[in-house]
Each structure stands twice: as structure tokens, then as C-alpha cells.
Amino acid sequence: MPKIRSIYLFPVAALLALVASATAWSAIAAGQEAQPDRQLGETCTAATLRGSYALRDAGVGFKPDGTHAVEFAGTGVEFFDGAGGTHGTFTSTNSQVGAIAGTFTGTYSVHADCTGSKDLTFSLTQPAGLTGKTQGHYEFVLIDGGRGLLDHGTEPALNTVEQGQLVRQ
């Protein structure tokens, strides 16, 4: 049996996860009604997403021709105000630059079916001399009554796709 090189496992797994996630979101967009969090028998609002959440994410970036360019993974803390505002900090490691860190601010909305979206603006603070701002758009679903969320998103200027998980602290 041929050996699979480990450098291919992460991009393949990330792409498969993104395809599965996109398929689920496509079903919702095609008119299939999403269901509220039935475990708790409730619907969600912006106030469901409130407080401090630990975050982790991973993704891949692509060159303009669509070929693989970079892999990254990060952690951080995101604060939701319960009224549509969010901000946080992150650290990340990527296969091109190494360690980076920064902050972000943004807005979010939550639908009654416990899905939502957020738009973030990222500012890099580390390493010294690496500056710039990027914007990202994320779709998410709240889980466990708002104690966590799963998201996927893109940063078009960087040509990246990523998935993440947040857990209330």
C-alpha cells in the first residue's frame, strides 16, 4: 500500500471539512428550514452569544492560480457583547511566516435557528514590521445553547479558507 505523506493530510482534511460545511449551508440557502437547538427547546438571538470564548481555527491559503500556498492554525479569545459586537486577540502559526499575532473587531448576527454570521477586521501586531489589515466573513452555528459555536470563513484578500470552534470560558 502506498504511503501517504503527512503534508497532504491537513489540506485534504481541511478541504473535505469545508465541502461538508458548504453542503450543509447550501441546503439552508436552498430553502430547507434549519431547526433551532432542540436539545434545549429554544431559539437563538444575538444575546445567546455573549461573553468570553476560547477559539481555535485552522485553514489553508491558495495562490491566485488555485494551488496550495500556506497552512495555518491559531488560538485566541473572542468577546461577544450580546448585541452584535465582537472583538478579540489571536496568535497563529503558518507555514510561510511562522508565528503571528494580532487583534480583531467586528459585528455579528444570530438567527432564530441558531445560525449566524460575522464580519471581522484583523490587525497584525507581531512580528514587528509585519503590518496590515484584512477582512474576513464567517458563517456559524451555535451549539449547546450558545456555550459554543462552529464556524467557517474566508479572508478574500489573503485567499484563505478556515474552520474553527469557539467554547465559552
N, C-alpha and C positions, 0 to 999 in steps of 0.2 A: 504494500500500500504506500503511495507517495506521501512524503512528509509535508505538512502544511506549515509554512513559515509563520511565526508568530506576528510578524509585522503586518500580515494581511488579515489577521483575525479581528483586530479592532475596527478597521474601516468597514469590513464586511458586516460585522455585528451592528455597527452604528447605522449603516445603510439599511439593513433589514429592519431594524427597530424604527427607523424613520418611515420606511414604506408602510409598515404595520400601523404606525400612528397616523400617517397621512390617509390611509384607507379608512380608518375609523372617523376621522374628521370629515372626509369626503361623504361618508354616509349621512352624517349630521347635516352637512351643507346641502345634500340632495333631498332634504325634506324629511328624513326619518327623525322623529322626535326623540331627543335624548331624555333619559329618565333621571329624576332627582336622586339624591343619595337615599335609597330605600332602606338602608340599614338603620338610619335614624328617623326615617319618615318625614324628612324636612326638605325644604327648598333652600337655595343659597342666595345671598345678596353680597354686596361689597363688604358689609360688616362681618360676614363669615370669615373673611380673610383679614385678620387683624393681629398684630404683634410681631414678634421676632421669630424668624425661620432660618434654620441652618440649611445651606444649599450645597449641592454638588452637581456638576454637569460635565459632559464630555462631548466632543464633536470633532468634525473634520472640516478642513478648508480645501477649496479647489482653485486651481489656476483658471484663467479665463477660458482656456480650451476644454475645461471639464476634467482634467487629470488631477489626481491627488496631489496636494501641496503640503498640508500640515495636519497634525493631530494635536488635540489639546484636552486637558482635563483641569477642573478647578473646583474650589470650595469657597464659601463665603457666608455672609449673613445678610438677609434681606428683611427689611422692616416694612410692614403694611399698616397703613393708618386706619383701615376700616371704612374709608370714604373715597377710595380711588387713587390715593397717592402712595408711592413706594420709593425707597432708596436703600442703598447698601454698599458693602465692600466685598472685594473678591481678590483671591490670588489664583494664579493659573500657571501651568507649565505647558509649553508647546514645543514641538519638535524642531522649530526653526530658531526662535529667540531664547528659549529657556524659560526662566521664571519671570512673570509679570504680575503686577498688582494694580488695583485701581478702585474707583468708586463708580456708582451709577445712581441715576434718579429716573423716575418715570411715573406713568399712570397705568391704572388697570381697571377693568370692568369685569363683573361677575354676573352671569345669567342665572335665572331660577333653576335651571337644570344642572347647576354646579360646574358648568364650563365657563371659560372666560378667556381674556386676552390681556396682554400688557405690552407697552412700548417703552423701551429703556434707552437712555443715552449713557454711554460708558466713557469715562475719562481715565486715562492711564496715569499712574503715579510712579511706577517703578518698571524697569530700571531707569535710572537718571538718563535724561536725554531722549527717551522714547516718549513722544507726546502724541496727542491726537484724541479725537472723539469719534466714536462710532455709534450707530443706532441699530437696535435690534427689535424685532417683533416676535412675540411668543404667544402660543395658544396653550391653554392648560385645562386640567380638570382637577377639581378639589376632591380629596379623598378623606375618609374617616371624619366626616363632619367638619371639615376645614382644618383638621390637625396636620394635613399635608397636602401637597399638590404635585402632580406630574406635569412637566411642560416640554415643549419642543419649539424651536425657533430658528430664526435666520438673522444673520447680520449681512445684508446685501453688499455693503461697501467692502467687506472682507471676504465675501463669497463663502460663508461658512454655514453649516447646519449643526444643530446641537440638541441634546436631550438632557433633562435634569430632573431632580427630585428635591423638594423642599419639605422640611419637617419642623413643626412648631417647637420652639425651645421651651 
